[in-house]
Amino acid sequence: MILTVTLNAALDITYRVPALTPHATHRVTEVGERPGGKGLNVARVLAALGHEAVVTGFAGGRTGAELRDLLAPLPVRDALVPVAGTTRRTVAVVDGATGDTTQLNEPGPTVTADEWSAFLDAYASLLRDAEAVALSGSLPPGIHVGAYADLVRRARAAGVPVLLDTSGEPLRRGVAARPDLIKPNADELAHLTGAREPLRAVRDARRRGAHAVVGSLGPDGLLAATPDGLWQAAPPAPVAGNPTGAGDSAVAGLLSGLVEGLAWPDRLARAVALSTATVLAPAAGEYDAAAYAELVGRITVTERSATA
């Protein structure tokens, strides 16, 4: 079983409009709703790859109930912890003329000390059966900034490999707790290390405590600094589409590869193929299975020199 943690789960709402114009009234041509939050996206992809996936985190209020109703038919196990506050919504407005997406994210419910304690009990119980765990996304109000560092340490104490995918100060503190893997994007890497050059940034992030670092370079793929070497993995050509959820699909590729014992180049090829297939999918946060099957053997994985 692979466990994904989404402390700030969301009900994702997507509006499509013919063209998005500031300060104008718009007619929405299509509305979509789905259970969201980075860890939930990861779990869906893991399940599609044939892995047992369990989701935990928080859900509350009418929005939380709707999220859980939408989650129920999916092939993932719901282990979300109830809270008194209301689960947040995220609203994506897709411009039909350009394909661009404008995102509006609510902050999420305020989590109390008792609710956090209940989550820690649930987390400890779930770790007993977990082969790996992903800690993904932002922290809701009320959760201390070192929460991910605490969860990393608990996973390591239980002997469960842990991947951390967050940003800002939670990432900085989480790295110091020595996770097995982090997956920041280029901006998150720069904020963590102060370096804009990707190779320097991933190596510096690893020196700060992460066992391995996989930096997301957008259309240029992934750059990995691992105990076994340095690699860059890239798709055969740039693709156009909606990148929402592409990073979460990459996390699913990396975690599934870890659990299956794949070598790093094969893990990276899977992760890049999944993220690219997610950009190509018609629905945000899903991946195009046919595109993935066609792409996975065409990803270029290049070993980088440690002295570059």
Long-range contacts (C-beta under 8 A, 24 or more apart in sequence): 1-51, 1-52, 1-53, 1-54, 1-129, 1-130, 1-131, 2-43, 2-46, 2-51, 2-52, 2-53, 2-54, 2-130, 2-131, 2-132, 2-133, 2-134, 2-255, 2-256, 2-259, 3-53, 3-54, 3-56, 3-126, 3-127, 3-130, 3-132, 3-133, 3-134, 3-160, 4-39, 4-40, 4-42, 4-43, 4-46, 4-53, 4-54, 4-55, 4-56, 4-133, 4-134, 4-136, 5-39, 5-56, 5-57, 5-123, 5-133, 5-134, 5-135, 5-136, 5-151, 6-37, 6-38, 6-39, 6-40, 6-55, 6-56, 6-57, 6-136, 6-137, 7-57, 7-58, 7-111, 7-119, 7-137, 7-138, 7-139, 7-140, 7-143, 7-147, 8-37, 8-57, 8-58, 8-88, 8-108, 8-137, 8-138, 8-139, 8-140, 9-35, 9-36, 9-37, 9-39, 9-40, 9-57, 9-58, 9-59, 9-64, 9-67, 9-80, 9-87, 9-88, 10-36, 10-37, 10-67, 10-87, 10-88, 10-89, 10-90, 10-105, 10-106, 10-108, 11-35, 11-36, 11-63, 11-66, 11-67, 11-70, 11-87, 11-88, 11-89, 11-90, 12-36, 12-89, 12-90, 12-92, 12-284, 12-285, 13-89, 13-90, 13-91, 13-92, 14-91, 14-92, 14-93, 14-94, 14-284, 15-91, 15-92, 15-93, 15-94, 16-93, 16-94, 16-96, 17-93, 17-94, 17-95, 17-96, 18-96, 18-97, 19-95, 19-96, 19-97, 19-98, 20-93, 20-95, 20-97, 20-98, 20-100, 20-102, 26-93, 29-96, 32-283, 32-284, 33-66, 33-70, 34-70, 34-283, 34-285, 35-67, 35-68, 35-70, 35-71, 35-74, 36-67, 36-90, 36-285, 37-136, 37-137, 38-136, 38-137, 38-165, 38-247, 38-248, 38-251, 39-134, 39-135, 39-136, 39-137, 39-248, 40-71, 40-76, 41-245, 41-248, 41-249, 41-285, 42-134, 42-136, 42-248, 42-249, 42-251, 42-252, 42-255, 43-76, 43-252, 44-74, 44-76, 44-285, 44-286, 45-248, 45-249, 45-252, 45-253, 45-274, 45-278, 45-287, 46-76, 46-252, 46-255, 46-256, 47-74, 47-75, 47-76, 48-75, 48-287, 48-289, 49-252, 49-256, 51-256, 51-259, 52-77, 53-77, 54-79, 54-126, 54-130, 55-79, 55-80, 56-80, 56-81, 56-119, 56-122, 56-123, 56-126, 57-81, 57-119, 58-82, 58-83, 58-87, 58-109, 58-111, 58-115, 58-119, 58-140, 59-83, 59-87, 60-84, 60-85, 60-86, 60-87, 60-109, 61-85, 61-86, 61-87, 61-109, 62-86, 63-87, 63-88, 63-89, 79-122, 79-126, 81-115, 81-118, 81-119, 81-122, 83-109, 83-111, 83-112, 83-115, 84-109, 84-112, 84-115, 85-109, 85-110, 85-111, 85-140, 88-140, 92-244, 92-284, 94-242, 99-240, 99-241, 99-242, 101-242, 101-244, 101-284, 103-244, 107-140, 107-141, 108-138, 108-140, 108-141, 109-140, 109-141, 109-142, 110-140, 110-141, 110-142, 111-140, 111-141, 111-142, 111-143, 112-142, 115-142, 116-142, 116-143, 116-147, 120-154, 123-151, 123-154, 124-154, 124-158, 127-154, 127-155, 127-158, 127-160, 128-158, 130-155, 130-158, 130-160, 131-160, 131-161, 131-259, 132-160, 132-161, 132-162, 132-163, 132-255, 132-258, 132-259, 133-160, 133-161, 133-162, 133-163, 134-162, 134-163, 134-165, 134-251, 134-255, 135-162, 135-163, 135-164, 135-165, 135-166, 135-174, 135-179, 136-165, 136-166, 136-248, 136-251, 137-165, 137-166, 138-166, 138-167, 138-170, 139-166, 139-170, 145-169, 145-170, 145-173, 146-170, 146-173, 148-173, 148-174, 148-177, 149-173, 149-174, 149-176, 149-177, 150-177, 152-177, 152-178, 152-179, 153-177, 161-258, 163-251, 163-254, 163-255, 163-258, 164-210, 165-247, 165-248, 165-251, 167-191, 175-205, 175-208, 175-209, 175-210, 176-208, 176-209, 177-209, 178-209, 178-210, 178-211, 179-209, 179-210, 179-211, 180-210, 180-211, 180-212, 180-258, 181-210, 181-211, 181-212, 181-213, 181-214, 181-254, 181-258, 182-210, 182-212, 182-213, 182-214, 183-214, 183-215, 183-216, 183-247, 183-250, 183-251, 183-254, 184-213, 184-215, 184-216, 185-215, 185-216, 185-217, 185-218, 185-247, 186-215, 186-216, 186-217, 186-218, 189-213, 189-215, 198-223, 199-223, 199-230, 199-304, 199-308, 202-230, 203-230, 214-250, 214-254, 214-268, 214-271, 216-247, 216-250, 216-275, 218-243, 221-272, 221-299, 222-250, 222-268, 222-271, 222-272, 223-304, 224-264, 224-268, 226-264, 228-263, 228-264, 229-264, 229-303, 229-304, 229-306, 230-303, 230-304, 230-305, 230-306, 230-308, 231-264, 231-265, 231-268, 231-301, 231-302, 231-303, 231-304, 232-301, 232-302, 232-304, 233-265, 233-268, 233-269, 233-271, 233-272, 233-299, 233-300, 233-301, 233-302, 234-272, 234-299, 234-300, 234-302, 235-272, 235-273, 235-276, 235-295, 235-298, 235-299, 236-295, 236-298, 236-299, 236-300, 239-276, 239-279, 239-280, 240-279, 241-279, 241-280, 241-281, 242-279, 242-281, 242-284, 243-278, 243-279, 244-284, 244-285, 245-278, 245-284, 245-285, 245-286, 246-275, 246-276, 246-278, 246-279, 247-275, 248-278, 248-285, 249-274, 249-275, 249-277, 249-278, 249-287, 250-274, 250-275, 265-301, 265-303, 268-299, 268-301, 269-296, 269-299, 269-301, 270-296, 272-299, 273-298, 273-299
